[in-house]
């Protein structure tokens, strides 16, 4: 779906290249970092940073604002990025398209270095930080409610043509729409409560965007016509005034606040396993110091798992342990009750069922991916999965990467 023009115009301003930071962080180049790279249409700054760096969020430490370039914060297809060494530190230099000197060939394409020159370029042509299409639908839609007020909002009560569900260009009847100051509305569907998995605190309510609609006739019921539907509208869906498209502030990918530890609460679009470019909800928000642009690493593990080897024979008897084994005397045991083995030549009479308390182990934490926050609410935030090394799931933990 094509984003509104106002959003497409704002997107390059929102997703500008990282500006130089006042303090330099140590950077580690990617093992196969190229000496030079020509920016192509469809690139994102995150992808380009990943070509040069092991940790793409450290882009600002590698970037070098070139003198003589009017606006080094934006790069465009055709620009040349060169990896150089300045005072013993790796840096990137930017050369705007121009000139005729052939540098060589890359992926079967001729690389040409041209002399810097002034040019007029549309902001919409600038390379964004991340895929704009992945987050555009979530930037202005009301996807988290602080309370259950959505349940009490005006609701769809029926349709003029007795349909069970309707879509784009159909009409709907809405009750309790007393306020008709607005002519634009959003149809939403109340979702599940979002609770902190550690404290069980209620953090808000998930709200699923369904459609946009315009008021055709006031009354009880009021009549609205659907302008754009993401999914079919059903009886019981709620109707709220549409938010005005607000100016989007710039954000720059950087590690989240030190010491913040969070969890993935939910993944949108109804998928179970989380992968690249999925949108997830984190249990941290403005009150935790979270801002748009904060980057977190995702970790899987930390749960208790059965030790199938040890669990295979934990009955304490003469066949399992030897008095010559130190664990026989100093092992950790728990009393599970009394038992008698079935009759047989190897069976035991009534005896204490003793088991070691070490038939489980704690799975180590493993890095599974990288997410970047792009929209923040008071107690939760939305993040885009930029990298996925392993399958992730709801409940996985997030922590900021090293600063």
Order of alpha helices (4+ residues) and beta strands (2+ residues): alpha-beta-alpha-alpha-beta-beta-beta-beta-alpha-beta-beta-beta-beta-beta-beta-beta-beta-beta-beta-beta-beta-beta-beta-alpha-alpha-beta-beta-beta-beta-beta-beta
